[in-house]
Amino acid sequence: MRALRTPSRRRRAWILPVIALGVAAVVALSVCRPWAAPAEPETAVAAGPDGVALPVSAPAPLRLPEHPHVLIFGDSWTYGSAASDPHLGYAYLVADIAGWTTTVDGVRGSGYLKPGLDGPDFGTRIEHLDPALDPDLVIVQGSINDRREPAEGYRAAVDAAWDALAQRYPRAQIVVLGPAPQVLPVEPETARIDRDLRDAAAARGWWYVSPIAESWITVENYAAVIDTGVGRDHPSTEGHRVLAERLAAAVAALSR
């Protein structure tokens, strides 16, 4: 499902103590330097294809225009499942919250390995994306749908899909939005997907947002965020708004 949403509307004995005081002053100044430019990003460590740890630089801050065009690509959560109307899903609501124009492409049941109910797997879907979209930002969400698929071959499918995405939209900045837990405690397979996607994104120098690590869904808010009845463990209408707010805040933080 694809839809377009447009928003409505930072040498002497006595010398030694003196030297020590001077060093302390320099250290203090180096810690607190309001006039200084921001420090270079810290180095992260990602796992290479052969399992070897590879140092990679943290991604540069996102640079987006005032009202960017954002492609949000994902599974049933992106589709808007369990909201009273799919257009009340997080991928639509975030347009008004963040001031974006969003193109939404969500296919229920789809993952990097698993074909969906209304379309194929992520890689195949990416191959059929319209190159003329030319988004400023692409957010790739999910997916928990791969949690029942074998771990072997998963990273290869992710890399192939992301290669195709980067090739299709070479100008776009890309943020990977990892899986969010549909049940608590987080299933081991979902946690494994979260780790795999985090490492794959780090290896490319892409930003990775983890709803699991960031505690978007907790014991305290679970009943309000997840519809465990008719929604079959998808976000409720209120839950989609919570996700939209968290996503807008996360992208804003990555832009600073």
N, C-alpha and C positions, 0 to 999 in steps of 0.2 A: 504494500500500500504506500503510495506516494501522495503527499499533499503539501501545499504551500501555505505557510502562515505568516502574515505580516503583522507587526505590533500595532495596536490602536493608539494612539497618541499623537608608587609612589618610591809615686814610687815611694810616697810617704804613707806611714801608717794611718795618719789622720785623713788621708785622701780617700781611703777605702770606703768609709761610711758615706762620703759625699758622692762617690761614684755609684754606690748602691741606691742612694736616693734618686740620683739622676736616671738610673735604669728603670726604677719603679715609676718615675714620672713619664718616661717614654712609653712604657708598657701601658700605663693608664690612658695616655693619649691615643695609643694604637687601638685600644678597645673602644673608646668613645670618640668618634670622629664624625660629628654631624656634617662636616663640610666635605667629607670624602665621598668618592664615587662608590656605588654598590660593589661589594666583593664579587669576584668571579664565582660562578656556580661550583659547588663542591663536586667531587668525583664520585660517581656511583659505580657499583660493580654488577655486571650482568653475566649470565651464563651463556657461553658461546655454543655453537652447534654441537661441539664434541664434549660439552660439559665443563670446559675450561673457563675460569672466571676471567672476564674481559673488562678492563676499566673503561668506562664511557663518561663523557661529560654530561652533567645535568642539562636538560633542554633549556634553550633561551626562553625568556618570557614570551607569551603570545602577543602578537601585534595585530590587532583587529581594528577595522574602521569603526566609526561611531555606531553605525547600524549594519552589522555584518550579515551576510547571507550564510546560513549554517545548514549543512546537510546532517541530519541525525539518522543514522542507519543502525538497525538492530532487529530485535525479535518482538515477541508479543508485548513486552513492556513498552517498547517504542511505538508499537501499533496502537496502544491505548486500551488494551484488554482490561476488563473489569471496571473501567470507568463507566459512569452512567451513559456517557457518549464517548466513543473513541477520540473525538476531537477535544475532550477534556483530559486526555492523556498528557503526561509530563512533557513530551516532545512538542506539543502544541502550546501548552501553557507557558513554557519557558520563553517563548517569543515575546509575550507581553511583559514578563518579569524582567528579562534581560535587554529588551529592545532589539531583538534579532528578527530577521526574516528566516523562517525555517522551512526547509523541504524535508518532509518526514517519509522515511522508507522503512517500515516495520513489517516483518512477516512472522506470523505466529508459528511457534514451534521450530524456527530456524536456528541453526548454529553453524560453526565452522565445519563440522563434520555432518551434522544432521540436517536433512532437508525439512522444510517447513510445511505447514498445512496449505498455505496459499502460494508457495514458491519454493525454489531450491535452497541449497546451502549458501552461506555467506559469499564464498569465493565465486560461485556461479552467478549470484545476484550482482556482485560488484562488476563482473564482466559486462552486464547489461545496463549499468547505470548510464545516464545521459551525459556525455562529455561536455555538452553545452551548459550544464548547470554552473560550472566554474565557481564553486563555493569558496568563501574566505576561510571557513573552518569546517572540518568534518569530524563529527563525534561518532565513534563506533562503539555501540553498546552491546554488552553481554558476551557469552550467553550461557545461562544455566542449562540450556537444552542439550549441551554436549556432555553433561555430567554422567550420563549412562553409556556414553560411547567410550571405546578403548583409549587409554592415554597415549598409546603408541600411534604415531602419525598425527597427533593433534598439533604439535608445534609446526610441522611441515605444512599443514593446512592453513594455520594462522599466517605463517610467513608468505605463502603463496597468495592468500587473499590480500594481505597488506601490500605486497609488491604490486598487485594489480590496482589497488586503490591509489597508491602513490603515483603510479604511471598514468592513471586516468585523470587525476587532479594534481598535477605537479606544482601548481601555485598554492594549493590549499595547505593550511596548517592542520595537523591531525592530533586529536586527543582520543585516547582509548578509555572508555568508561566500562570498568569491569563488571562482573556479575554481582547482583545484589541478592541477599538471601531471601528466599521465599518462605523458608521455615527456619526456626531457631531451635536448638543451636545450628550453626552453619554446617551443612553436610560436608564431609571430608572431600568429596569429589568437587564440590563448588569451591572449596578452599584451594584445592590443587589447580583448578582453572584460573583462579585469581592470581596465584603465584606464577603460573606459566605465562599469563598475559602480561603481568608486571615485568617479568624478565625479558620477554620478547620486545616490549615497548622500550625498556631501558637500553637494549642492544641497538635500537634504531635511533635513540635520542628523542623519542616521542614522550609527551606527557601521559601519565597513567593516573586515572582517578579510581580509587578503590572504595566503593560503598561499604565493603566489609571492614577494611582498615579504618575508614573514617566514621564507622558506626552510624550509618544513615538509618539503619533499622535495628532497633534495640528491643529488649524485653519490655521497656517502658512504653514505647510507641507502637509496638507490633500490632496490637489489636486495632489501632486506628489506621495504620498504614496498609496492612494486608487484609484482603477480603478472603477469608478461609472457607466461605460458603459457596455461593454461586460463582464467585470470582475465581475459585480453584487456586488459591494462593497467589493471586496477582494483586497489584496495588489497587486499593479502592479509589474512588474519586478523590477523597481527601489525601490518600497516599500518593497519588500522582502529583498533586500540588506540592506535597512535601518534597518529592523527588525533583520537581522542577526548580523549587527554591534552592535546594542543595546543589543542583547542577549549575545554576546561574552563579551562585556564590563561588563554587569551585573554579569555574572558568575565569571569573573576575580575579580570583587570587592568582591564577596562573598568568594573568596579564600584568601583574605588578612586579 
